[in-house]
Structures are given as structure tokens and as C-alpha cells.
């Protein structure tokens, strides 16, 4: 489990394409300080298992399902990624409950800067739009954020999504995560609040 509070902005240093999979090597000085084989690290919101650690670089295997459902497959050497180690049982839950299981991807539509924050509008896939509410929590590239607005366009965006949501990024988020440099057209990983999905399942089962 994660909290959506990014610990470090890392960098992909190598990417090896395998049969229906990929092996990534990622540099992250903080997250590798106590990491070992089998540990979980969220990379842009995707929970991945550490295969090996060498100095400040850790290696992970990414299966085909993950490559298809997230933006990880489009990243290469030099890409900056948000990193978070799995939460400790005795740690504070600074964000919200994040599983590291990406529900879908969205596309950044626009960025509107102001003096103290920046509003980012992102497309919302039809399959998960029902789980997102204004003032609720959503994870974008592994960052726990509050939905500040919701809307729907008359015409679909490039990814065929009509729904959109907005998040407001404070200076700390802009400087310490990859969202600060993500431009319109960039694809981001989305994970909705798991509690909403459990409630729906309970209702369906009666």
C-alpha cells in the first residue's frame, strides 16, 4: 500500500524490451537506501517489485498487462518518474489509500497557472468516471490529489474521453513531481479511490 506522497523524483536509466514485458532500471537515491529484492516501489503510481539494487539504481520487471494499462510502456531512458516506497504500518497516512494498481490513463488537456498554484485539466476515461467526485481523492502518476472540478465536453478528446477533471497543484507538487513538467498531450496514470469500487461491488452483490 502507498499514500500518494511522492518521496523522490527519479530517472529511468535503462529500458530492456522483453517478450510481452520490459525491464527498467531506475535511479533513485532515497528509495534505494533501504530497498532490497522483493520490495515494492511505486513508479508513476504503478506498484512494481524490485528485482535488483546496485548502488542508487533499482531494477524492476514490468509485465505486458501493466505496459498496456499504464503509461510506463512509453517511457525511456532519461524520463523522470515519481517514486514512493510502500508505506510502513506505523507511518502517517499523508495522502489517501493508494494500491499502485492503475485503473486507466488520462491525457492532460490544459494548464492554467496562477500566482500560487496551477490548475491542470485531465481527460477521464468513461470506465472510471463514475468513481470520481468533486473534492474526492484521485492518484495521478502516483501523486495523491484532490479533485477540484469535474466536467464533460461536447466532443471527445484525443483519447475518446468526454469527461474531464481538474486538480490544483501547489508549488511543492510542481517542483517535486513530474507533474510540474508535464505538458498538454502528456499521458498520465490514474487510480481512483478503491473505497468507491468496494461500495459499488457491495451494492451489486446485495
PyMOL commands that set and color helices and strands:
alter all, ss='L'
color gray80, all
select helices_A, chain A and resi 64-69+72-74+126-129+171-176+178-180+194-205
alter helices_A, ss='H'
color red, helices_A
select strands_A, chain A and resi 8-18+21-27+40-43+46-54+57-63+80-85+104-113+117-124+137-140+143-152+163-170+187-192
alter strands_A, ss='S'
color yellow, strands_A
deselect
rebuild
show_as cartoon
